Amino acid sequence: MSGYIQEMRKLVGHRPILQCAASVIVVDKEGRLLLGKRTDNHLWGYAGGSVEIDEKIEDCARRELLEETGIVAEELEFFMVNSGPEAHYTYPNGDEVCNVEIIYLCRRYHGELRPQREEIEELRFFEAGEIVLECISPPIRPVFRRYLEEFFTLAIDNGTGV
């Protein structure tokens, strides 16, 4: 949990707070997505986290990617903003958030996979067809729906298959 969010939790307890976050979907050369199995809900997701006071969104995305996966982003490409009722989430510890999440795609990166053990049980690349939405952390399911609609369908339409 970030410093800013920790400070807010001291003031409001578990009540809902607005959480600005930056996240990164890593896509390898074969088109597979890097996902991490979360330690809190044991579901899969991409790297990301809360933006600190005065931190640039892109800097937060790069920092979270490195911290959670050991990967250094060479290039980030804006993908979408995830917000609204579907992005509202209550963590297993009872903390409630209304997420406003900026998501990037990263196709150019370097580094060695190294999960942040406090937050990530396992890191693994998935083919698009292997992703089961029920196994994805609830507030980011809309992001995966959109990704799969845009890129998985495109690959099939182009005859490349996935």
Phi and psi in radians as a Rosetta constraint file:
Dihedral C 1 N 2 CA 2 C 2 CIRCULARHARMONIC -1.248 0.35
Dihedral N 2 CA 2 C 2 N 3 CIRCULARHARMONIC 2.825 0.35
Dihedral C 2 N 3 CA 3 C 3 CIRCULARHARMONIC -1.019 0.35
Dihedral N 3 CA 3 C 3 N 4 CIRCULARHARMONIC -0.806 0.35
Dihedral C 3 N 4 CA 4 C 4 CIRCULARHARMONIC -1.088 0.35
Dihedral N 4 CA 4 C 4 N 5 CIRCULARHARMONIC -0.814 0.35
Dihedral C 4 N 5 CA 5 C 5 CIRCULARHARMONIC -1.129 0.35
Dihedral N 5 CA 5 C 5 N 6 CIRCULARHARMONIC -0.699 0.35
Dihedral C 5 N 6 CA 6 C 6 CIRCULARHARMONIC -1.020 0.35
Dihedral N 6 CA 6 C 6 N 7 CIRCULARHARMONIC -0.774 0.35
Dihedral C 6 N 7 CA 7 C 7 CIRCULARHARMONIC -1.106 0.35
Dihedral N 7 CA 7 C 7 N 8 CIRCULARHARMONIC -0.724 0.35
Dihedral C 7 N 8 CA 8 C 8 CIRCULARHARMONIC -1.124 0.35
Dihedral N 8 CA 8 C 8 N 9 CIRCULARHARMONIC -0.693 0.35
Dihedral C 8 N 9 CA 9 C 9 CIRCULARHARMONIC -1.108 0.35
Dihedral N 9 CA 9 C 9 N 10 CIRCULARHARMONIC -0.583 0.35
Dihedral C 9 N 10 CA 10 C 10 CIRCULARHARMONIC -1.084 0.35
Dihedral N 10 CA 10 C 10 N 11 CIRCULARHARMONIC -0.546 0.35
Dihedral C 10 N 11 CA 11 C 11 CIRCULARHARMONIC -1.503 0.35
Dihedral N 11 CA 11 C 11 N 12 CIRCULARHARMONIC -0.668 0.35
Dihedral C 11 N 12 CA 12 C 12 CIRCULARHARMONIC -1.973 0.35
Dihedral N 12 CA 12 C 12 N 13 CIRCULARHARMONIC -0.073 0.35
Dihedral C 12 N 13 CA 13 C 13 CIRCULARHARMONIC 1.145 0.35
Dihedral N 13 CA 13 C 13 N 14 CIRCULARHARMONIC -2.335 0.35
Dihedral C 13 N 14 CA 14 C 14 CIRCULARHARMONIC -1.558 0.35
Dihedral N 14 CA 14 C 14 N 15 CIRCULARHARMONIC -0.063 0.35
Dihedral C 14 N 15 CA 15 C 15 CIRCULARHARMONIC -0.995 0.35
Dihedral N 15 CA 15 C 15 N 16 CIRCULARHARMONIC 2.722 0.35
Dihedral C 15 N 16 CA 16 C 16 CIRCULARHARMONIC -1.074 0.35
Dihedral N 16 CA 16 C 16 N 17 CIRCULARHARMONIC 2.391 0.35
Dihedral C 16 N 17 CA 17 C 17 CIRCULARHARMONIC -2.265 0.35
Dihedral N 17 CA 17 C 17 N 18 CIRCULARHARMONIC 2.688 0.35
Dihedral C 17 N 18 CA 18 C 18 CIRCULARHARMONIC -1.378 0.35
Dihedral N 18 CA 18 C 18 N 19 CIRCULARHARMONIC 2.191 0.35
Dihedral C 18 N 19 CA 19 C 19 CIRCULARHARMONIC -2.115 0.35
Dihedral N 19 CA 19 C 19 N 20 CIRCULARHARMONIC 1.995 0.35
Dihedral C 19 N 20 CA 20 C 20 CIRCULARHARMONIC -1.547 0.35
Dihedral N 20 CA 20 C 20 N 21 CIRCULARHARMONIC 2.238 0.35
Dihedral C 20 N 21 CA 21 C 21 CIRCULARHARMONIC -2.368 0.35
Dihedral N 21 CA 21 C 21 N 22 CIRCULARHARMONIC 2.759 0.35
Dihedral C 21 N 22 CA 22 C 22 CIRCULARHARMONIC -2.220 0.35
Dihedral N 22 CA 22 C 22 N 23 CIRCULARHARMONIC 2.394 0.35
Dihedral C 22 N 23 CA 23 C 23 CIRCULARHARMONIC -2.418 0.35
Dihedral N 23 CA 23 C 23 N 24 CIRCULARHARMONIC 2.809 0.35
Dihedral C 23 N 24 CA 24 C 24 CIRCULARHARMONIC -2.374 0.35
Dihedral N 24 CA 24 C 24 N 25 CIRCULARHARMONIC 2.235 0.35
Dihedral C 24 N 25 CA 25 C 25 CIRCULARHARMONIC -1.746 0.35
Dihedral N 25 CA 25 C 25 N 26 CIRCULARHARMONIC 1.978 0.35
Dihedral C 25 N 26 CA 26 C 26 CIRCULARHARMONIC -1.522 0.35
Dihedral N 26 CA 26 C 26 N 27 CIRCULARHARMONIC 2.252 0.35
Dihedral C 26 N 27 CA 27 C 27 CIRCULARHARMONIC -2.096 0.35
Dihedral N 27 CA 27 C 27 N 28 CIRCULARHARMONIC 2.118 0.35
Dihedral C 27 N 28 CA 28 C 28 CIRCULARHARMONIC -1.452 0.35
Dihedral N 28 CA 28 C 28 N 29 CIRCULARHARMONIC 3.136 0.35
Dihedral C 28 N 29 CA 29 C 29 CIRCULARHARMONIC -1.107 0.35
Dihedral N 29 CA 29 C 29 N 30 CIRCULARHARMONIC -0.400 0.35
Dihedral C 29 N 30 CA 30 C 30 CIRCULARHARMONIC -1.572 0.35
Dihedral N 30 CA 30 C 30 N 31 CIRCULARHARMONIC 0.034 0.35
Dihedral C 30 N 31 CA 31 C 31 CIRCULARHARMONIC 1.470 0.35
Dihedral N 31 CA 31 C 31 N 32 CIRCULARHARMONIC 0.168 0.35
Dihedral C 31 N 32 CA 32 C 32 CIRCULARHARMONIC -1.437 0.35
Dihedral N 32 CA 32 C 32 N 33 CIRCULARHARMONIC 2.657 0.35
Dihedral C 32 N 33 CA 33 C 33 CIRCULARHARMONIC -1.803 0.35
Dihedral N 33 CA 33 C 33 N 34 CIRCULARHARMONIC 2.375 0.35
Dihedral C 33 N 34 CA 34 C 34 CIRCULARHARMONIC -1.472 0.35
Dihedral N 34 CA 34 C 34 N 35 CIRCULARHARMONIC 2.132 0.35
Dihedral C 34 N 35 CA 35 C 35 CIRCULARHARMONIC -2.188 0.35
Dihedral N 35 CA 35 C 35 N 36 CIRCULARHARMONIC 2.634 0.35
Dihedral C 35 N 36 CA 36 C 36 CIRCULARHARMONIC -2.077 0.35
Dihedral N 36 CA 36 C 36 N 37 CIRCULARHARMONIC 2.394 0.35
Dihedral C 36 N 37 CA 37 C 37 CIRCULARHARMONIC -1.482 0.35
Dihedral N 37 CA 37 C 37 N 38 CIRCULARHARMONIC 2.071 0.35
Dihedral C 37 N 38 CA 38 C 38 CIRCULARHARMONIC -1.244 0.35
Dihedral N 38 CA 38 C 38 N 39 CIRCULARHARMONIC 2.540 0.35
Dihedral C 38 N 39 CA 39 C 39 CIRCULARHARMONIC -1.399 0.35
Dihedral N 39 CA 39 C 39 N 40 CIRCULARHARMONIC -0.390 0.35
Dihedral C 39 N 40 CA 40 C 40 CIRCULARHARMONIC -1.427 0.35
Dihedral N 40 CA 40 C 40 N 41 CIRCULARHARMONIC -0.745 0.35
Dihedral C 40 N 41 CA 41 C 41 CIRCULARHARMONIC -2.060 0.35
Dihedral N 41 CA 41 C 41 N 42 CIRCULARHARMONIC -0.024 0.35
Dihedral C 41 N 42 CA 42 C 42 CIRCULARHARMONIC 1.057 0.35
Dihedral N 42 CA 42 C 42 N 43 CIRCULARHARMONIC 0.492 0.35
Dihedral C 42 N 43 CA 43 C 43 CIRCULARHARMONIC -1.964 0.35
Dihedral N 43 CA 43 C 43 N 44 CIRCULARHARMONIC 2.907 0.35
Dihedral C 43 N 44 CA 44 C 44 CIRCULARHARMONIC -1.574 0.35
Dihedral N 44 CA 44 C 44 N 45 CIRCULARHARMONIC 2.634 0.35
Dihedral C 44 N 45 CA 45 C 45 CIRCULARHARMONIC -2.883 0.35
Dihedral N 45 CA 45 C 45 N 46 CIRCULARHARMONIC 3.115 0.35
Dihedral C 45 N 46 CA 46 C 46 CIRCULARHARMONIC -1.726 0.35
Dihedral N 46 CA 46 C 46 N 47 CIRCULARHARMONIC 2.995 0.35
Dihedral C 46 N 47 CA 47 C 47 CIRCULARHARMONIC -1.265 0.35
Dihedral N 47 CA 47 C 47 N 48 CIRCULARHARMONIC 2.450 0.35
Dihedral C 47 N 48 CA 48 C 48 CIRCULARHARMONIC 3.013 0.35
Dihedral N 48 CA 48 C 48 N 49 CIRCULARHARMONIC 2.938 0.35
Dihedral C 48 N 49 CA 49 C 49 CIRCULARHARMONIC -3.133 0.35
Dihedral N 49 CA 49 C 49 N 50 CIRCULARHARMONIC -3.101 0.35
Dihedral C 49 N 50 CA 50 C 50 CIRCULARHARMONIC -1.224 0.35
Dihedral N 50 CA 50 C 50 N 51 CIRCULARHARMONIC 2.475 0.35
Dihedral C 50 N 51 CA 51 C 51 CIRCULARHARMONIC -1.391 0.35
Dihedral N 51 CA 51 C 51 N 52 CIRCULARHARMONIC 2.361 0.35
Dihedral C 51 N 52 CA 52 C 52 CIRCULARHARMONIC -1.479 0.35
Dihedral N 52 CA 52 C 52 N 53 CIRCULARHARMONIC 2.845 0.35
Dihedral C 52 N 53 CA 53 C 53 CIRCULARHARMONIC -0.952 0.35
Dihedral N 53 CA 53 C 53 N 54 CIRCULARHARMONIC 2.255 0.35
Dihedral C 53 N 54 CA 54 C 54 CIRCULARHARMONIC 1.139 0.35
Dihedral N 54 CA 54 C 54 N 55 CIRCULARHARMONIC 0.185 0.35
Dihedral C 54 N 55 CA 55 C 55 CIRCULARHARMONIC -1.473 0.35
Dihedral N 55 CA 55 C 55 N 56 CIRCULARHARMONIC 2.380 0.35
Dihedral C 55 N 56 CA 56 C 56 CIRCULARHARMONIC -1.231 0.35
Dihedral N 56 CA 56 C 56 N 57 CIRCULARHARMONIC 2.516 0.35
Dihedral C 56 N 57 CA 57 C 57 CIRCULARHARMONIC -0.986 0.35
Dihedral N 57 CA 57 C 57 N 58 CIRCULARHARMONIC -0.814 0.35
Dihedral C 57 N 58 CA 58 C 58 CIRCULARHARMONIC -1.090 0.35
Dihedral N 58 CA 58 C 58 N 59 CIRCULARHARMONIC -0.658 0.35
Dihedral C 58 N 59 CA 59 C 59 CIRCULARHARMONIC -1.143 0.35
Dihedral N 59 CA 59 C 59 N 60 CIRCULARHARMONIC -0.702 0.35
Dihedral C 59 N 60 CA 60 C 60 CIRCULARHARMONIC -1.087 0.35
Dihedral N 60 CA 60 C 60 N 61 CIRCULARHARMONIC -0.781 0.35
Dihedral C 60 N 61 CA 61 C 61 CIRCULARHARMONIC -1.029 0.35
Dihedral N 61 CA 61 C 61 N 62 CIRCULARHARMONIC -0.813 0.35
Dihedral C 61 N 62 CA 62 C 62 CIRCULARHARMONIC -1.115 0.35
Dihedral N 62 CA 62 C 62 N 63 CIRCULARHARMONIC -0.753 0.35
Dihedral C 62 N 63 CA 63 C 63 CIRCULARHARMONIC -1.091 0.35
Dihedral N 63 CA 63 C 63 N 64 CIRCULARHARMONIC -0.838 0.35
Dihedral C 63 N 64 CA 64 C 64 CIRCULARHARMONIC -1.106 0.35
Dihedral N 64 CA 64 C 64 N 65 CIRCULARHARMONIC -0.705 0.35
Dihedral C 64 N 65 CA 65 C 65 CIRCULARHARMONIC -1.054 0.35
Dihedral N 65 CA 65 C 65 N 66 CIRCULARHARMONIC -0.834 0.35
Dihedral C 65 N 66 CA 66 C 66 CIRCULARHARMONIC -1.111 0.35
Dihedral N 66 CA 66 C 66 N 67 CIRCULARHARMONIC -0.836 0.35
Dihedral C 66 N 67 CA 67 C 67 CIRCULARHARMONIC -1.054 0.35
Dihedral N 67 CA 67 C 67 N 68 CIRCULARHARMONIC -0.767 0.35
Dihedral C 67 N 68 CA 68 C 68 CIRCULARHARMONIC -1.478 0.35
Dihedral N 68 CA 68 C 68 N 69 CIRCULARHARMONIC -0.461 0.35
Dihedral C 68 N 69 CA 69 C 69 CIRCULARHARMONIC -2.191 0.35
Dihedral N 69 CA 69 C 69 N 70 CIRCULARHARMONIC -0.299 0.35
Dihedral C 69 N 70 CA 70 C 70 CIRCULARHARMONIC 1.445 0.35
Dihedral N 70 CA 70 C 70 N 71 CIRCULARHARMONIC 0.041 0.35
Dihedral C 70 N 71 CA 71 C 71 CIRCULARHARMONIC -1.626 0.35
Dihedral N 71 CA 71 C 71 N 72 CIRCULARHARMONIC 2.422 0.35
Dihedral C 71 N 72 CA 72 C 72 CIRCULARHARMONIC -1.875 0.35
Dihedral N 72 CA 72 C 72 N 73 CIRCULARHARMONIC 2.121 0.35
Dihedral C 72 N 73 CA 73 C 73 CIRCULARHARMONIC -1.311 0.35
Dihedral N 73 CA 73 C 73 N 74 CIRCULARHARMONIC 2.198 0.35
Dihedral C 73 N 74 CA 74 C 74 CIRCULARHARMONIC -1.545 0.35
Dihedral N 74 CA 74 C 74 N 75 CIRCULARHARMONIC -0.472 0.35
Dihedral C 74 N 75 CA 75 C 75 CIRCULARHARMONIC -2.674 0.35
Dihedral N 75 CA 75 C 75 N 76 CIRCULARHARMONIC 2.376 0.35
Dihedral C 75 N 76 CA 76 C 76 CIRCULARHARMONIC -2.064 0.35
Dihedral N 76 CA 76 C 76 N 77 CIRCULARHARMONIC 2.439 0.35
Dihedral C 76 N 77 CA 77 C 77 CIRCULARHARMONIC -2.149 0.35
Dihedral N 77 CA 77 C 77 N 78 CIRCULARHARMONIC 2.152 0.35
Dihedral C 77 N 78 CA 78 C 78 CIRCULARHARMONIC -0.998 0.35
Dihedral N 78 CA 78 C 78 N 79 CIRCULARHARMONIC 2.349 0.35
Dihedral C 78 N 79 CA 79 C 79 CIRCULARHARMONIC -1.956 0.35
Dihedral N 79 CA 79 C 79 N 80 CIRCULARHARMONIC -0.994 0.35
Dihedral C 79 N 80 CA 80 C 80 CIRCULARHARMONIC -2.960 0.35
Dihedral N 80 CA 80 C 80 N 81 CIRCULARHARMONIC 2.992 0.35
Dihedral C 80 N 81 CA 81 C 81 CIRCULARHARMONIC -1.950 0.35
Dihedral N 81 CA 81 C 81 N 82 CIRCULARHARMONIC 2.304 0.35
Dihedral C 81 N 82 CA 82 C 82 CIRCULARHARMONIC -1.917 0.35
Dihedral N 82 CA 82 C 82 N 83 CIRCULARHARMONIC 2.076 0.35
Dihedral C 82 N 83 CA 83 C 83 CIRCULARHARMONIC -2.747 0.35
Dihedral N 83 CA 83 C 83 N 84 CIRCULARHARMONIC 3.093 0.35
Dihedral C 83 N 84 CA 84 C 84 CIRCULARHARMONIC 1.647 0.35
Dihedral N 84 CA 84 C 84 N 85 CIRCULARHARMONIC -2.991 0.35
Dihedral C 84 N 85 CA 85 C 85 CIRCULARHARMONIC -0.972 0.35
Dihedral N 85 CA 85 C 85 N 86 CIRCULARHARMONIC -0.647 0.35
Dihedral C 85 N 86 CA 86 C 86 CIRCULARHARMONIC -1.210 0.35
Dihedral N 86 CA 86 C 86 N 87 CIRCULARHARMONIC -0.394 0.35
Dihedral C 86 N 87 CA 87 C 87 CIRCULARHARMONIC -1.589 0.35
Dihedral N 87 CA 87 C 87 N 88 CIRCULARHARMONIC -0.071 0.35
Dihedral C 87 N 88 CA 88 C 88 CIRCULARHARMONIC -1.248 0.35
Dihedral N 88 CA 88 C 88 N 89 CIRCULARHARMONIC 2.368 0.35
Dihedral C 88 N 89 CA 89 C 89 CIRCULARHARMONIC -2.610 0.35
Dihedral N 89 CA 89 C 89 N 90 CIRCULARHARMONIC 2.516 0.35
Dihedral C 89 N 90 CA 90 C 90 CIRCULARHARMONIC -1.977 0.35
Dihedral N 90 CA 90 C 90 N 91 CIRCULARHARMONIC 2.055 0.35
Dihedral C 90 N 91 CA 91 C 91 CIRCULARHARMONIC -1.198 0.35
Dihedral N 91 CA 91 C 91 N 92 CIRCULARHARMONIC 2.770 0.35
Dihedral C 91 N 92 CA 92 C 92 CIRCULARHARMONIC -0.946 0.35
Dihedral N 92 CA 92 C 92 N 93 CIRCULARHARMONIC -0.470 0.35
Dihedral C 92 N 93 CA 93 C 93 CIRCULARHARMONIC -1.447 0.35
Dihedral N 93 CA 93 C 93 N 94 CIRCULARHARMONIC -0.011 0.35
Dihedral C 93 N 94 CA 94 C 94 CIRCULARHARMONIC 1.734 0.35
Dihedral N 94 CA 94 C 94 N 95 CIRCULARHARMONIC -0.200 0.35
Dihedral C 94 N 95 CA 95 C 95 CIRCULARHARMONIC -1.161 0.35
Dihedral N 95 CA 95 C 95 N 96 CIRCULARHARMONIC 2.277 0.35
Dihedral C 95 N 96 CA 96 C 96 CIRCULARHARMONIC -1.948 0.35
Dihedral N 96 CA 96 C 96 N 97 CIRCULARHARMONIC 2.369 0.35
Dihedral C 96 N 97 CA 97 C 97 CIRCULARHARMONIC -2.347 0.35
Dihedral N 97 CA 97 C 97 N 98 CIRCULARHARMONIC 2.605 0.35
Dihedral C 97 N 98 CA 98 C 98 CIRCULARHARMONIC -1.917 0.35
Dihedral N 98 CA 98 C 98 N 99 CIRCULARHARMONIC 1.776 0.35
Dihedral C 98 N 99 CA 99 C 99 CIRCULARHARMONIC -1.385 0.35
Dihedral N 99 CA 99 C 99 N 100 CIRCULARHARMONIC 2.427 0.35
Dihedral C 99 N 100 CA 100 C 100 CIRCULARHARMONIC -2.174 0.35
Dihedral N 100 CA 100 C 100 N 101 CIRCULARHARMONIC 1.820 0.35
Dihedral C 100 N 101 CA 101 C 101 CIRCULARHARMONIC -2.076 0.35
Dihedral N 101 CA 101 C 101 N 102 CIRCULARHARMONIC 2.213 0.35
Dihedral C 101 N 102 CA 102 C 102 CIRCULARHARMONIC -1.734 0.35
Dihedral N 102 CA 102 C 102 N 103 CIRCULARHARMONIC 2.141 0.35
Dihedral C 102 N 103 CA 103 C 103 CIRCULARHARMONIC -1.964 0.35
Dihedral N 103 CA 103 C 103 N 104 CIRCULARHARMONIC 2.355 0.35
Dihedral C 103 N 104 CA 104 C 104 CIRCULARHARMONIC -2.019 0.35
Dihedral N 104 CA 104 C 104 N 105 CIRCULARHARMONIC 2.705 0.35
Dihedral C 104 N 105 CA 105 C 105 CIRCULARHARMONIC -1.785 0.35
Dihedral N 105 CA 105 C 105 N 106 CIRCULARHARMONIC 2.505 0.35
Dihedral C 105 N 106 CA 106 C 106 CIRCULARHARMONIC -2.289 0.35
Dihedral N 106 CA 106 C 106 N 107 CIRCULARHARMONIC 1.976 0.35
Dihedral C 106 N 107 CA 107 C 107 CIRCULARHARMONIC -1.875 0.35
Dihedral N 107 CA 107 C 107 N 108 CIRCULARHARMONIC -0.279 0.35
Dihedral C 107 N 108 CA 108 C 108 CIRCULARHARMONIC -2.071 0.35
Dihedral N 108 CA 108 C 108 N 109 CIRCULARHARMONIC 2.040 0.35
Dihedral C 108 N 109 CA 109 C 109 CIRCULARHARMONIC -2.743 0.35
Dihedral N 109 CA 109 C 109 N 110 CIRCULARHARMONIC 2.938 0.35
Dihedral C 109 N 110 CA 110 C 110 CIRCULARHARMONIC -2.556 0.35
Dihedral N 110 CA 110 C 110 N 111 CIRCULARHARMONIC 2.957 0.35
Dihedral C 110 N 111 CA 111 C 111 CIRCULARHARMONIC 2.154 0.35
Dihedral N 111 CA 111 C 111 N 112 CIRCULARHARMONIC 3.047 0.35
Dihedral C 111 N 112 CA 112 C 112 CIRCULARHARMONIC -1.977 0.35
Dihedral N 112 CA 112 C 112 N 113 CIRCULARHARMONIC 2.277 0.35
Dihedral C 112 N 113 CA 113 C 113 CIRCULARHARMONIC -0.999 0.35
Dihedral N 113 CA 113 C 113 N 114 CIRCULARHARMONIC 2.203 0.35
Dihedral C 113 N 114 CA 114 C 114 CIRCULARHARMONIC -2.610 0.35
Dihedral N 114 CA 114 C 114 N 115 CIRCULARHARMONIC 1.735 0.35
Dihedral C 114 N 115 CA 115 C 115 CIRCULARHARMONIC -1.190 0.35
Dihedral N 115 CA 115 C 115 N 116 CIRCULARHARMONIC 2.474 0.35
Dihedral C 115 N 116 CA 116 C 116 CIRCULARHARMONIC -1.365 0.35
Dihedral N 116 CA 116 C 116 N 117 CIRCULARHARMONIC 1.803 0.35
Dihedral C 116 N 117 CA 117 C 117 CIRCULARHARMONIC -0.998 0.35
Dihedral N 117 CA 117 C 117 N 118 CIRCULARHARMONIC -0.492 0.35
Dihedral C 117 N 118 CA 118 C 118 CIRCULARHARMONIC -1.187 0.35
Dihedral N 118 CA 118 C 118 N 119 CIRCULARHARMONIC -0.485 0.35
Dihedral C 118 N 119 CA 119 C 119 CIRCULARHARMONIC -2.042 0.35
Dihedral N 119 CA 119 C 119 N 120 CIRCULARHARMONIC -0.440 0.35
Dihedral C 119 N 120 CA 120 C 120 CIRCULARHARMONIC -2.168 0.35
Dihedral N 120 CA 120 C 120 N 121 CIRCULARHARMONIC 2.141 0.35
Dihedral C 120 N 121 CA 121 C 121 CIRCULARHARMONIC -1.376 0.35
Dihedral N 121 CA 121 C 121 N 122 CIRCULARHARMONIC -0.642 0.35
Dihedral C 121 N 122 CA 122 C 122 CIRCULARHARMONIC -2.742 0.35
Dihedral N 122 CA 122 C 122 N 123 CIRCULARHARMONIC 2.518 0.35
Dihedral C 122 N 123 CA 123 C 123 CIRCULARHARMONIC -2.020 0.35
Dihedral N 123 CA 123 C 123 N 124 CIRCULARHARMONIC 2.450 0.35
Dihedral C 123 N 124 CA 124 C 124 CIRCULARHARMONIC -2.814 0.35
Dihedral N 124 CA 124 C 124 N 125 CIRCULARHARMONIC 2.528 0.35
Dihedral C 124 N 125 CA 125 C 125 CIRCULARHARMONIC -1.515 0.35
Dihedral N 125 CA 125 C 125 N 126 CIRCULARHARMONIC 2.390 0.35
Dihedral C 125 N 126 CA 126 C 126 CIRCULARHARMONIC -2.107 0.35
Dihedral N 126 CA 126 C 126 N 127 CIRCULARHARMONIC 2.428 0.35
Dihedral C 126 N 127 CA 127 C 127 CIRCULARHARMONIC -1.219 0.35
Dihedral N 127 CA 127 C 127 N 128 CIRCULARHARMONIC 2.619 0.35
Dihedral C 127 N 128 CA 128 C 128 CIRCULARHARMONIC -0.974 0.35
Dihedral N 128 CA 128 C 128 N 129 CIRCULARHARMONIC -0.694 0.35
Dihedral C 128 N 129 CA 129 C 129 CIRCULARHARMONIC -1.216 0.35
Dihedral N 129 CA 129 C 129 N 130 CIRCULARHARMONIC -0.248 0.35
Dihedral C 129 N 130 CA 130 C 130 CIRCULARHARMONIC -1.492 0.35
Dihedral N 130 CA 130 C 130 N 131 CIRCULARHARMONIC -0.239 0.35
Dihedral C 130 N 131 CA 131 C 131 CIRCULARHARMONIC -1.364 0.35
Dihedral N 131 CA 131 C 131 N 132 CIRCULARHARMONIC 2.120 0.35
Dihedral C 131 N 132 CA 132 C 132 CIRCULARHARMONIC -1.887 0.35
Dihedral N 132 CA 132 C 132 N 133 CIRCULARHARMONIC 2.047 0.35
Dihedral C 132 N 133 CA 133 C 133 CIRCULARHARMONIC -1.015 0.35
Dihedral N 133 CA 133 C 133 N 134 CIRCULARHARMONIC -0.549 0.35
Dihedral C 133 N 134 CA 134 C 134 CIRCULARHARMONIC -1.169 0.35
Dihedral N 134 CA 134 C 134 N 135 CIRCULARHARMONIC -0.307 0.35
Dihedral C 134 N 135 CA 135 C 135 CIRCULARHARMONIC -1.657 0.35
Dihedral N 135 CA 135 C 135 N 136 CIRCULARHARMONIC 0.039 0.35
Dihedral C 135 N 136 CA 136 C 136 CIRCULARHARMONIC -1.715 0.35
Dihedral N 136 CA 136 C 136 N 137 CIRCULARHARMONIC 2.476 0.35
Dihedral C 136 N 137 CA 137 C 137 CIRCULARHARMONIC -0.953 0.35
Dihedral N 137 CA 137 C 137 N 138 CIRCULARHARMONIC 2.284 0.35
Dihedral C 137 N 138 CA 138 C 138 CIRCULARHARMONIC -0.879 0.35
Dihedral N 138 CA 138 C 138 N 139 CIRCULARHARMONIC -0.796 0.35
Dihedral C 138 N 139 CA 139 C 139 CIRCULARHARMONIC -1.231 0.35
Dihedral N 139 CA 139 C 139 N 140 CIRCULARHARMONIC -0.190 0.35
Dihedral C 139 N 140 CA 140 C 140 CIRCULARHARMONIC -1.909 0.35
Dihedral N 140 CA 140 C 140 N 141 CIRCULARHARMONIC 0.089 0.35
Dihedral C 140 N 141 CA 141 C 141 CIRCULARHARMONIC -1.029 0.35
Dihedral N 141 CA 141 C 141 N 142 CIRCULARHARMONIC -0.676 0.35
Dihedral C 141 N 142 CA 142 C 142 CIRCULARHARMONIC -1.049 0.35
Dihedral N 142 CA 142 C 142 N 143 CIRCULARHARMONIC -0.563 0.35
Dihedral C 142 N 143 CA 143 C 143 CIRCULARHARMONIC -1.162 0.35
Dihedral N 143 CA 143 C 143 N 144 CIRCULARHARMONIC -0.782 0.35
Dihedral C 143 N 144 CA 144 C 144 CIRCULARHARMONIC -1.188 0.35
Dihedral N 144 CA 144 C 144 N 145 CIRCULARHARMONIC -0.642 0.35
Dihedral C 144 N 145 CA 145 C 145 CIRCULARHARMONIC -0.998 0.35
Dihedral N 145 CA 145 C 145 N 146 CIRCULARHARMONIC -0.844 0.35
Dihedral C 145 N 146 CA 146 C 146 CIRCULARHARMONIC -1.136 0.35
Dihedral N 146 CA 146 C 146 N 147 CIRCULARHARMONIC -0.779 0.35
Dihedral C 146 N 147 CA 147 C 147 CIRCULARHARMONIC -1.016 0.35
Dihedral N 147 CA 147 C 147 N 148 CIRCULARHARMONIC -0.852 0.35
Dihedral C 147 N 148 CA 148 C 148 CIRCULARHARMONIC -1.130 0.35
Dihedral N 148 CA 148 C 148 N 149 CIRCULARHARMONIC -0.675 0.35
Dihedral C 148 N 149 CA 149 C 149 CIRCULARHARMONIC -1.113 0.35
Dihedral N 149 CA 149 C 149 N 150 CIRCULARHARMONIC -0.754 0.35
Dihedral C 149 N 150 CA 150 C 150 CIRCULARHARMONIC -1.316 0.35
Dihedral N 150 CA 150 C 150 N 151 CIRCULARHARMONIC -0.829 0.35
Dihedral C 150 N 151 CA 151 C 151 CIRCULARHARMONIC -1.716 0.35
Dihedral N 151 CA 151 C 151 N 152 CIRCULARHARMONIC -0.656 0.35
Dihedral C 151 N 152 CA 152 C 152 CIRCULARHARMONIC -1.218 0.35
Dihedral N 152 CA 152 C 152 N 153 CIRCULARHARMONIC -0.795 0.35
Dihedral C 152 N 153 CA 153 C 153 CIRCULARHARMONIC -1.111 0.35
Dihedral N 153 CA 153 C 153 N 154 CIRCULARHARMONIC -0.710 0.35
Dihedral C 153 N 154 CA 154 C 154 CIRCULARHARMONIC -1.044 0.35
Dihedral N 154 CA 154 C 154 N 155 CIRCULARHARMONIC -0.750 0.35
Dihedral C 154 N 155 CA 155 C 155 CIRCULARHARMONIC -1.113 0.35
Dihedral N 155 CA 155 C 155 N 156 CIRCULARHARMONIC -0.691 0.35
Dihedral C 155 N 156 CA 156 C 156 CIRCULARHARMONIC -1.211 0.35
Dihedral N 156 CA 156 C 156 N 157 CIRCULARHARMONIC -0.776 0.35
Dihedral C 156 N 157 CA 157 C 157 CIRCULARHARMONIC -1.066 0.35
Dihedral N 157 CA 157 C 157 N 158 CIRCULARHARMONIC -0.581 0.35
Dihedral C 157 N 158 CA 158 C 158 CIRCULARHARMONIC -1.415 0.35
Dihedral N 158 CA 158 C 158 N 159 CIRCULARHARMONIC -0.038 0.35
Dihedral C 158 N 159 CA 159 C 159 CIRCULARHARMONIC 1.367 0.35
Dihedral N 159 CA 159 C 159 N 160 CIRCULARHARMONIC 0.181 0.35
Dihedral C 159 N 160 CA 160 C 160 CIRCULARHARMONIC -1.517 0.35
Dihedral N 160 CA 160 C 160 N 161 CIRCULARHARMONIC -0.335 0.35
Dihedral C 160 N 161 CA 161 C 161 CIRCULARHARMONIC 1.143 0.35
Dihedral N 161 CA 161 C 161 N 162 CIRCULARHARMONIC 2.927 0.35
